[in-house]
Amino acid sequence: MFAHLRISLLMLLVFTVITGVLYPLAVTGIAQAVFPRQANGSLIRQHGQVIGSALIGQPFRSPRYFWSRPSATAPFPDNSLASGGSNLGPTNPVLLQQVKARIAALHAADPSQHAPIPVDLVTASGSGLDPDISPAAALYQVPRIARLRHLSEQRVRALVTRYTTPRQLGFLGEPRVNVLELNLALDAPGRQ
């Protein structure tokens, strides 16, 4: 009996070292060597200071900026400590009220915009922290931003096109626009 217990404890120790120490160290080392930017959170820096991550959405409330996808995190929007969707189904009256409120906010910010509103501007994602919006959602916001920043719509559209990331390998995922990177480009000197 003691022989089996000794072997079991030895196996526990060996596999703890392998899976709890050696494997994580190896994966971390490889990630740091091969993909250092991604392994460190895809941080975005401005003037040497971290201002966000390309992987986590941030709220933009001013109508002079592109707005991110709505967030369903609690207790406040874009809470990276509480990632998760709302779990509200398509027939839930609470979701319907939220969508109506978001549509009203978009119309209030740009009353002259009569184009159909892209769905990702009025519904939250599964994580509640999407950093990206669709090109259609970015283009929907172009007239408002161009007007408020006194830029031509063509110039703002060109910026959206420049910051649109295509499908990975040409067929995986959907084209997307990182809102933080686009807004930083919008604020860059010479863009206003």
N, C-alpha and C positions, 0 to 999 in steps of 0.2 A: 504494500500500500504506500509506504513512504517513498519507494522508488518511483511510482507513478506520480506522486505529488511533486517530487523533486524534478522530474522530467517536465511536468506541466509548468512549474514555476520558471524553469530554465527557458522553455519555449515562449512563455509570456514575456520574459525579459528580452530574449533575442528578437521577437517580432515587435516589441515596443521600440527597441533601438532602431530596427530596420524601418518600420512604418511611421514611427513618431519622430525620428531624428534624421536618419540618413536620407530617406526618400524626400522629405520636405527640403532639406538642404540641397540635394541634387537638383530638384525642380526649380527652386529659387535661384540657384547658381546658373542654371541653363537659361532661365527667363531673363535674368539680369544681363547675361552675356549676349543673348540673341535678340531680345526685345526689351531693352532697358526702359524706354519711354512707357510702353504698355504695362510692364511689370511694376512701375512706380505710379500707376494710376492715370496715365495720359494727362498729366497736369498741364494746364495752360498758364503761362507766365506773361506778365506785362511789367516792363521795367524791373525785371529780376524778382518780382513778387508773384506768388501763386494767387490767381484770381478765380480759379475754377478747374474743372476737369472736363475733358471732351466726352466723358462717359456718363455724367450726371447732369440732368437738366437744372436750370436756374430760372427763377421768376424774373420776368421783365414786365413792369407795370406801365411804364411811360409809353404813350402812343408814338413817341419818336423812335422806338425800337421794335424789332420783330418780336412777336410774342411767342413763347414756347407753347407746347402742348399743355393743356390743363393737368393738374396734379391731383390725385385722390389721396395723398398721404395725410396722416393725422399726427399731431393735432393741428398742423399748419401745412400749407402746400409746399411741395418740393423739400420735404423733410427727409434727408438721406438716411436717417436712422430708422425710418418707418416705411421702407419701400413696400409697395403693394397696391393693387388696384382697389376699386371701390366694391367689387363683387355685386354691383347692381346689374340685374338683367335688363334686356332691351324693353321689357314691358313694365318695369318698375317705375311708378309715378315719381319717385325721388330723382331718378336719372333724368326723366323727362323735364322736370323742373330745373335741374342743373343745366341741361342742354339749352333750354329756353333762356335762362339767365346769361349763359355764355354768348348766345346769339345776340341778345339785347346789348351786351357789353361791346361786341364787335360792331354792331350798328351804331351805337353811341359814339364809339371812337372814330368811325368813318361813315357818316350818314349818306355820303354820296356813292358808296360802294353797294352795287346791286347784284354783283356776281354771286353764284351759288357758293356757300361757305364750305370749304373742305372739312370733312368729318374730323380730322385730327386737330382742328382748332376748337372743337366743342366737346370732345370726348377724351377722357384720361386713358393712358396706356395701362397695360398690365402691371408694370413696375411703379407707375406713378412718377417716374423720374426720367422720362425720355429726354435726351439732350437734342434730339433731332425732330424736325418736322418734314413733311413732304414738300417737294418743290412747288406743288399747287398751293399749299398753305402759305409758303413764303411769297409766292407771286400774288396771292390774294391781298397781302398786306402792303405790296409795293406802292399803290396810289397814296395811301395814308402817310407812309414814311417819306415818300418823295415830296408830298405837299408840305409836311411839317418841317422837313429839313431843307426845303427850298432847293431840291435837286430835281433833275429830270427823271421821269419814270424809266426811261431807257438806261440811264446810269445806274439806278438802283436794281433794275432787272439784270444788268450785266454783272453786278456784284452777286446777286443770287445765283446766277449761272456759274460764276467762278467758284462759289462755295458749295455747289451741289456735288455730292459724292455719288458716283454711279454704282450700279449693282456690283457686288464683289464677283470677280472672275467673269463678269458679263452676264451672269444668270442667277446669282444668289442674292436674295433680299430685294429691296426696292431702292430707287434713288432717294437720297435724303440730304437735308441741309442742317448742319450743326448751328443752332441758334446763337450760342455764345460766340463762336468764331465769326459768324456773320455780323453780329452786333459790334464786335471788336473792330472788324474791318470797316464797318459803317462809321465808327468813331475815329478811325485813323486820320491823321493830319492830311488835309487835301481832299477828303471825301465829303465834307459838309458844304 
